[in-house]
Amino acid sequence: MSDKLAGKAKEVEGKLTGDKAREAQGKAEGLLGKAKEKINDVKEDVIRVVLVKSF
């Protein structure tokens, strides 16, 4: 969640200051945060499936 939040903060900062590079950096970090969340969700799902099948 921290990557997503930090990315959003940088994106907003870039928009407010007119810094397109900072805005783009923020968007990229936000996307990275979303990707990490999805990967973690899949990881948790796999662990649940493995645990259910092992019992």
N, CA, C and O atoms as CSV, one atom per row, in Angstrom:
chain,resi,resn,atom,element,x,y,z
A,1,MET,N,N,0.813,-1.190,0.000
A,1,MET,CA,C,0.000,0.000,0.000
A,1,MET,C,C,0.862,1.263,0.000
A,1,MET,O,O,0.458,2.294,-0.538
A,2,SER,N,N,2.043,1.181,0.601
A,2,SER,CA,C,2.853,2.388,0.709
A,2,SER,C,C,3.329,2.892,-0.654
A,2,SER,O,O,3.397,4.102,-0.870
A,3,ASP,N,N,3.661,1.976,-1.583
A,3,ASP,CA,C,4.067,2.404,-2.926
A,3,ASP,C,C,2.921,3.117,-3.626
A,3,ASP,O,O,3.117,4.139,-4.283
A,4,LYS,N,N,1.745,2.574,-3.478
A,4,LYS,CA,C,0.560,3.151,-4.115
A,4,LYS,C,C,0.277,4.548,-3.554
A,4,LYS,O,O,-0.002,5.481,-4.307
A,5,LEU,N,N,0.348,4.682,-2.254
A,5,LEU,CA,C,0.092,5.953,-1.596
A,5,LEU,C,C,1.186,6.976,-1.912
A,5,LEU,O,O,0.892,8.134,-2.210
A,6,ALA,N,N,2.434,6.549,-1.846
A,6,ALA,CA,C,3.545,7.448,-2.162
A,6,ALA,C,C,3.461,7.896,-3.620
A,6,ALA,O,O,3.725,9.057,-3.933
A,7,GLY,N,N,3.100,6.988,-4.495
A,7,GLY,CA,C,2.957,7.329,-5.904
A,7,GLY,C,C,1.879,8.365,-6.127
A,7,GLY,O,O,2.060,9.302,-6.904
A,8,LYS,N,N,0.760,8.201,-5.450
A,8,LYS,CA,C,-0.336,9.161,-5.585
A,8,LYS,C,C,0.092,10.536,-5.067
A,8,LYS,O,O,-0.234,11.563,-5.663
A,9,ALA,N,N,0.819,10.543,-3.960
A,9,ALA,CA,C,1.291,11.811,-3.403
A,9,ALA,C,C,2.223,12.523,-4.385
A,9,ALA,O,O,2.110,13.733,-4.582
A,10,LYS,N,N,3.137,11.779,-4.996
A,10,LYS,CA,C,4.059,12.371,-5.969
A,10,LYS,C,C,3.312,12.847,-7.216
A,10,LYS,O,O,3.629,13.892,-7.785
A,11,GLU,N,N,2.330,12.073,-7.621
A,11,GLU,CA,C,1.534,12.463,-8.790
A,11,GLU,C,C,0.817,13.785,-8.529
A,11,GLU,O,O,0.832,14.682,-9.373
A,12,VAL,N,N,0.194,13.901,-7.363
A,12,VAL,CA,C,-0.515,15.133,-7.011
A,12,VAL,C,C,0.470,16.294,-6.883
A,12,VAL,O,O,0.199,17.404,-7.342
A,13,GLU,N,N,1.607,16.029,-6.258
A,13,GLU,CA,C,2.636,17.066,-6.131
A,13,GLU,C,C,3.067,17.563,-7.511
A,13,GLU,O,O,3.205,18.766,-7.737
A,14,GLY,N,N,3.276,16.618,-8.428
A,14,GLY,CA,C,3.662,16.989,-9.786
A,14,GLY,C,C,2.605,17.821,-10.480
A,14,GLY,O,O,2.922,18.780,-11.184
A,15,LYS,N,N,1.350,17.455,-10.280
A,15,LYS,CA,C,0.257,18.224,-10.887
A,15,LYS,C,C,0.195,19.635,-10.315
A,15,LYS,O,O,0.006,20.604,-11.049
A,16,LEU,N,N,0.355,19.742,-9.005
A,16,LEU,CA,C,0.267,21.054,-8.356
A,16,LEU,C,C,1.418,21.977,-8.739
A,16,LEU,O,O,1.241,23.189,-8.865
A,17,THR,N,N,2.594,21.393,-8.921
A,17,THR,CA,C,3.776,22.210,-9.225
A,17,THR,C,C,4.042,22.328,-10.721
A,17,THR,O,O,4.913,23.088,-11.143
A,18,GLY,N,N,3.288,21.570,-11.524
A,18,GLY,CA,C,3.505,21.598,-12.971
A,18,GLY,C,C,4.709,20.791,-13.407
A,18,GLY,O,O,5.194,20.947,-14.528
A,19,ASP,N,N,5.199,19.920,-12.519
A,19,ASP,CA,C,6.375,19.083,-12.802
A,19,ASP,C,C,5.903,17.770,-13.429
A,19,ASP,O,O,5.502,16.842,-12.728
A,20,LYS,N,N,5.956,17.711,-14.744
A,20,LYS,CA,C,5.465,16.531,-15.468
A,20,LYS,C,C,6.276,15.278,-15.136
A,20,LYS,O,O,5.722,14.179,-15.080
A,21,ALA,N,N,7.579,15.436,-14.917
A,21,ALA,CA,C,8.419,14.283,-14.581
A,21,ALA,C,C,8.006,13.701,-13.231
A,21,ALA,O,O,7.908,12.484,-13.082
A,22,ARG,N,N,7.766,14.565,-12.256
A,22,ARG,CA,C,7.344,14.110,-10.926
A,22,ARG,C,C,5.969,13.451,-11.003
A,22,ARG,O,O,5.716,12.442,-10.345
A,23,GLU,N,N,5.099,14.023,-11.799
A,23,GLU,CA,C,3.762,13.444,-11.993
A,23,GLU,C,C,3.866,12.057,-12.605
A,23,GLU,O,O,3.190,11.126,-12.167
A,24,ALA,N,N,4.709,11.920,-13.614
A,24,ALA,CA,C,4.897,10.614,-14.267
A,24,ALA,C,C,5.524,9.610,-13.309
A,24,ALA,O,O,5.147,8.438,-13.291
A,25,GLN,N,N,6.482,10.076,-12.514
A,25,GLN,CA,C,7.104,9.198,-11.522
A,25,GLN,C,C,6.052,8.700,-10.536
A,25,GLN,O,O,6.037,7.525,-10.170
A,26,GLY,N,N,5.185,9.595,-10.117
A,26,GLY,CA,C,4.120,9.218,-9.196
A,26,GLY,C,C,3.169,8.200,-9.795
A,26,GLY,O,O,2.774,7.243,-9.130
A,27,LYS,N,N,2.804,8.407,-11.050
A,27,LYS,CA,C,1.921,7.444,-11.722
A,27,LYS,C,C,2.586,6.076,-11.805
A,27,LYS,O,O,1.946,5.049,-11.576
A,28,ALA,N,N,3.876,6.070,-12.133
A,28,ALA,CA,C,4.608,4.802,-12.241
A,28,ALA,C,C,4.661,4.096,-10.889
A,28,ALA,O,O,4.441,2.887,-10.807
A,29,GLU,N,N,4.949,4.846,-9.840
A,29,GLU,CA,C,4.995,4.241,-8.507
A,29,GLU,C,C,3.620,3.740,-8.078
A,29,GLU,O,O,3.510,2.704,-7.422
A,30,GLY,N,N,2.575,4.472,-8.448
A,30,GLY,CA,C,1.226,4.025,-8.139
A,30,GLY,C,C,0.899,2.710,-8.828
A,30,GLY,O,O,0.290,1.821,-8.234
A,31,LEU,N,N,1.307,2.595,-10.080
A,31,LEU,CA,C,1.086,1.342,-10.818
A,31,LEU,C,C,1.891,0.202,-10.215
A,31,LEU,O,O,1.414,-0.930,-10.133
A,32,LEU,N,N,3.114,0.505,-9.793
A,32,LEU,CA,C,3.939,-0.509,-9.138
A,32,LEU,C,C,3.257,-0.991,-7.865
A,32,LEU,O,O,3.233,-2.187,-7.575
A,33,GLY,N,N,2.710,-0.058,-7.117
A,33,GLY,CA,C,1.995,-0.427,-5.901
A,33,GLY,C,C,0.795,-1.313,-6.178
A,33,GLY,O,O,0.558,-2.288,-5.465
A,34,LYS,N,N,0.035,-0.976,-7.218
A,34,LYS,CA,C,-1.121,-1.806,-7.596
A,34,LYS,C,C,-0.668,-3.199,-8.009
A,34,LYS,O,O,-1.291,-4.194,-7.640
A,35,ALA,N,N,0.419,-3.270,-8.776
A,35,ALA,CA,C,0.937,-4.568,-9.224
A,35,ALA,C,C,1.365,-5.410,-8.029
A,35,ALA,O,O,1.085,-6.608,-7.976
A,36,LYS,N,N,2.043,-4.785,-7.071
A,36,LYS,CA,C,2.471,-5.524,-5.875
A,36,LYS,C,C,1.278,-6.049,-5.093
A,36,LYS,O,O,1.319,-7.162,-4.570
A,37,GLU,N,N,0.211,-5.254,-5.011
A,37,GLU,CA,C,-0.993,-5.702,-4.314
A,37,GLU,C,C,-1.602,-6.917,-5.008
A,37,GLU,O,O,-1.999,-7.880,-4.352
A,38,LYS,N,N,-1.673,-6.865,-6.338
A,38,LYS,CA,C,-2.248,-7.987,-7.092
A,38,LYS,C,C,-1.402,-9.244,-6.923
A,38,LYS,O,O,-1.934,-10.342,-6.753
A,39,ILE,N,N,-0.082,-9.075,-6.971
A,39,ILE,CA,C,0.816,-10.219,-6.793
A,39,ILE,C,C,0.622,-10.823,-5.413
A,39,ILE,O,O,0.582,-12.044,-5.265
A,40,ASN,N,N,0.502,-9.975,-4.409
A,40,ASN,CA,C,0.287,-10.461,-3.053
A,40,ASN,C,C,-1.049,-11.185,-2.933
A,40,ASN,O,O,-1.139,-12.202,-2.246
A,41,ASP,N,N,-2.084,-10.675,-3.589
A,41,ASP,CA,C,-3.390,-11.344,-3.578
A,41,ASP,C,C,-3.292,-12.737,-4.188
A,41,ASP,O,O,-3.836,-13.699,-3.644
A,42,VAL,N,N,-2.602,-12.841,-5.311
A,42,VAL,CA,C,-2.443,-14.139,-5.971
A,42,VAL,C,C,-1.644,-15.078,-5.081
A,42,VAL,O,O,-1.978,-16.255,-4.949
A,43,LYS,N,N,-0.597,-14.559,-4.477
A,43,LYS,CA,C,0.228,-15.372,-3.570
A,43,LYS,C,C,-0.611,-15.938,-2.431
A,43,LYS,O,O,-0.503,-17.119,-2.099
A,44,GLU,N,N,-1.448,-15.089,-1.836
A,44,GLU,CA,C,-2.313,-15.549,-0.749
A,44,GLU,C,C,-3.310,-16.593,-1.230
A,44,GLU,O,O,-3.590,-17.555,-0.515
A,45,ASP,N,N,-3.849,-16.416,-2.431
A,45,ASP,CA,C,-4.780,-17.395,-2.998
A,45,ASP,C,C,-4.090,-18.743,-3.212
A,45,ASP,O,O,-4.665,-19.791,-2.916
A,46,VAL,N,N,-2.880,-18.718,-3.717
A,46,VAL,CA,C,-2.129,-19.957,-3.951
A,46,VAL,C,C,-1.858,-20.663,-2.629
A,46,VAL,O,O,-1.993,-21.882,-2.531
A,47,ILE,N,N,-1.481,-19.902,-1.624
A,47,ILE,CA,C,-1.221,-20.503,-0.309
A,47,ILE,C,C,-2.488,-21.147,0.235
A,47,ILE,O,O,-2.430,-22.241,0.795
A,48,ARG,N,N,-3.626,-20.487,0.080
A,48,ARG,CA,C,-4.897,-21.064,0.552
A,48,ARG,C,C,-5.216,-22.366,-0.175
A,48,ARG,O,O,-5.625,-23.346,0.446
A,49,VAL,N,N,-5.028,-22.370,-1.486
A,49,VAL,CA,C,-5.324,-23.569,-2.266
A,49,VAL,C,C,-4.394,-24.709,-1.850
A,49,VAL,O,O,-4.842,-25.844,-1.686
A,50,VAL,N,N,-3.125,-24.418,-1.680
A,50,VAL,CA,C,-2.162,-25.448,-1.291
A,50,VAL,C,C,-2.512,-25.992,0.095
A,50,VAL,O,O,-2.458,-27.201,0.323
A,51,LEU,N,N,-2.864,-25.110,1.005
A,51,LEU,CA,C,-3.200,-25.571,2.357
A,51,LEU,C,C,-4.469,-26.407,2.364
A,51,LEU,O,O,-4.544,-27.396,3.093
A,52,VAL,N,N,-5.458,-26.040,1.577
A,52,VAL,CA,C,-6.726,-26.789,1.533
A,52,VAL,C,C,-6.480,-28.168,0.918
A,52,VAL,O,O,-7.033,-29.163,1.386
A,53,LYS,N,N,-5.661,-28.229,-0.118
A,53,LYS,CA,C,-5.416,-29.519,-0.780
A,53,LYS,C,C,-4.524,-30.413,0.050
A,53,LYS,O,O,-4.539,-31.629,-0.141
A,54,SER,N,N,-3.748,-29.862,0.962
A,54,SER,CA,C,-2.848,-30.682,1.757
A,54,SER,C,C,-3.546,-31.317,2.971
A,54,SER,O,O,-2.970,-32.162,3.657
A,55,PHE,N,N,-4.788,-30.899,3.220
A,55,PHE,CA,C,-5.524,-31.484,4.355
A,55,PHE,C,C,-6.532,-32.454,3.902
A,55,PHE,O,O,-7.238,-33.039,4.723
